[in-house]
């Protein structure tokens, strides 16, 4: 993905997550709606000054505008090689790194054998699940992922998704990530 496309997707994502219309962002930044629309479409080549102005108006860092967007679904398998550190009594393996301004809710969940369909949550809401016991299918309705104990998945919950357990005992830790409104 080229820089103009990454910037466009990031501006759109940040604006939408903040609940700001294109007209509101234009007013806050002093950049015309037409120019902003072109930037969001990946057709613009904004100057550094324009990017700083947008970052300020979106209450974001310059890096958040420039960085390639994270994948919408990230699966980590129990045996995947991931960064790990050892202490005297604790070892820690990084599963997911999630940047968020908002609230994190942590749930201990049991997943039954029936399929639970979940409607789309508000824009910007993400779910991160670590399956601790059993076997389950979890994720966006159009691309669910089979998980076994120790696997984890992170996905954009602003689209329909579902959960289905495949054994008698399926347990997980679920993090619901809600951006500030």
VENTA-V189038 format. One record per residue. N is the residue number from 1. RES is the residue in three letters. SS is DSSP state (@ for helix, = for strand, . for the rest). D_LAST is the distance of its C-alpha to the last C-alpha in Angstrom with 1 decimal. Layout:
N & RES & SS & D_LAST
N & RES & SS & D_LAST
This chain:
1 & UNK & . & 28.9
2 & UNK & . & 29.6
3 & UNK & @ & 27.5
4 & UNK & @ & 26.7
5 & UNK & @ & 25.4
6 & UNK & @ & 23.3
7 & UNK & @ & 21.8
8 & UNK & @ & 21.2
9 & UNK & @ & 19.5
10 & UNK & @ & 17.3
11 & UNK & @ & 16.4
12 & UNK & @ & 15.6
13 & UNK & @ & 13.6
14 & UNK & @ & 11.4
15 & UNK & @ & 11.2
16 & UNK & @ & 10.4
17 & UNK & @ & 7.7
18 & UNK & @ & 6.1
19 & UNK & . & 7.2
20 & UNK & . & 10.1
21 & UNK & . & 13.5
22 & UNK & @ & 16.6
23 & UNK & @ & 18.0
24 & UNK & @ & 15.1
25 & UNK & @ & 15.3
26 & UNK & @ & 19.1
27 & UNK & @ & 19.0
28 & UNK & @ & 16.9
29 & UNK & @ & 19.1
30 & UNK & . & 22.4
31 & UNK & . & 23.0
32 & UNK & . & 24.2
33 & UNK & @ & 22.5
34 & UNK & @ & 25.6
35 & UNK & @ & 25.3
36 & UNK & @ & 21.6
37 & UNK & @ & 22.5
38 & UNK & @ & 25.5
39 & UNK & @ & 23.5
40 & UNK & @ & 21.0
41 & UNK & . & 24.2
42 & UNK & . & 25.7
43 & UNK & . & 28.4
44 & UNK & . & 27.9
45 & UNK & . & 29.2
46 & UNK & . & 26.9
47 & UNK & . & 28.5
48 & UNK & @ & 27.2
49 & UNK & @ & 26.6
50 & UNK & @ & 24.4
51 & UNK & @ & 22.4
52 & UNK & @ & 21.9
53 & UNK & @ & 20.8
54 & UNK & @ & 18.2
55 & UNK & @ & 17.0
56 & UNK & @ & 16.7
57 & UNK & @ & 14.9
58 & UNK & . & 12.3
59 & UNK & . & 12.2
60 & UNK & . & 14.0
61 & UNK & . & 17.5
62 & UNK & @ & 20.4
63 & UNK & @ & 21.0
64 & UNK & @ & 17.7
65 & UNK & @ & 19.1
66 & UNK & @ & 22.6
67 & UNK & . & 22.4
68 & UNK & . & 23.3
69 & UNK & . & 20.5
70 & UNK & . & 20.8
71 & UNK & . & 22.5
72 & UNK & . & 20.6
73 & UNK & = & 22.8
74 & UNK & = & 24.4
75 & UNK & = & 27.2
76 & UNK & = & 29.1
77 & UNK & . & 32.4
78 & UNK & . & 34.1
79 & UNK & . & 36.8
80 & UNK & . & 34.9
81 & UNK & . & 35.6
82 & UNK & . & 32.5
83 & UNK & . & 32.4
84 & UNK & = & 33.8
85 & UNK & = & 34.9
86 & UNK & = & 37.5
87 & UNK & . & 38.0
88 & UNK & . & 40.8
89 & UNK & . & 39.2
90 & UNK & . & 36.0
91 & UNK & = & 35.4
92 & UNK & = & 31.9
93 & UNK & = & 31.1
94 & UNK & . & 27.9
95 & UNK & . & 26.5
96 & UNK & . & 23.1
97 & UNK & . & 21.2
98 & UNK & . & 17.4
99 & UNK & . & 15.3
100 & UNK & . & 11.8
101 & UNK & . & 9.3
102 & UNK & = & 8.0
103 & UNK & = & 10.2
104 & UNK & = & 13.5
105 & UNK & = & 15.5
106 & UNK & = & 19.2
107 & UNK & = & 21.5
108 & UNK & = & 25.3
109 & UNK & = & 26.1
110 & UNK & = & 29.4
111 & UNK & . & 29.7
112 & UNK & . & 32.5
113 & UNK & . & 34.7
114 & UNK & . & 33.3
115 & UNK & = & 30.6
116 & UNK & = & 27.2
117 & UNK & = & 25.2
118 & UNK & = & 21.4
119 & UNK & . & 19.6
120 & UNK & . & 16.7
121 & UNK & . & 13.4
122 & UNK & . & 10.1
123 & UNK & . & 9.9
124 & UNK & . & 9.5
125 & UNK & . & 10.7
126 & UNK & = & 14.1
127 & UNK & = & 17.0
128 & UNK & = & 19.7
129 & UNK & = & 22.9
130 & UNK & = & 26.2
131 & UNK & = & 29.1
132 & UNK & = & 31.4
133 & UNK & = & 34.1
134 & UNK & . & 35.5
135 & UNK & = & 34.7
136 & UNK & = & 31.8
137 & UNK & = & 30.4
138 & UNK & = & 26.6
139 & UNK & = & 24.1
140 & UNK & = & 23.2
141 & UNK & . & 25.6
142 & UNK & . & 27.2
143 & UNK & . & 27.9
144 & UNK & . & 28.0
145 & UNK & = & 29.6
146 & UNK & = & 32.3
147 & UNK & = & 31.7
148 & UNK & = & 34.3
149 & UNK & . & 34.0
150 & UNK & . & 32.5
151 & UNK & . & 30.6
152 & UNK & = & 26.9
153 & UNK & = & 24.4
154 & UNK & = & 20.9
155 & UNK & = & 19.3
156 & UNK & = & 16.4
157 & UNK & . & 15.8
158 & UNK & . & 14.5
159 & UNK & . & 18.2
160 & UNK & . & 20.8
161 & UNK & = & 22.2
162 & UNK & = & 24.9
163 & UNK & = & 26.7
164 & UNK & = & 30.5
165 & UNK & = & 32.8
166 & UNK & . & 36.3
167 & UNK & . & 38.1
168 & UNK & . & 38.6
169 & UNK & . & 36.3
170 & UNK & . & 33.0
171 & UNK & = & 30.5
172 & UNK & = & 27.4
173 & UNK & = & 24.6
174 & UNK & = & 21.3
175 & UNK & = & 18.1
176 & UNK & = & 14.8
177 & UNK & = & 12.2
178 & UNK & = & 8.5
179 & UNK & = & 6.2
180 & UNK & . & 3.8
181 & UNK & . & 0.0
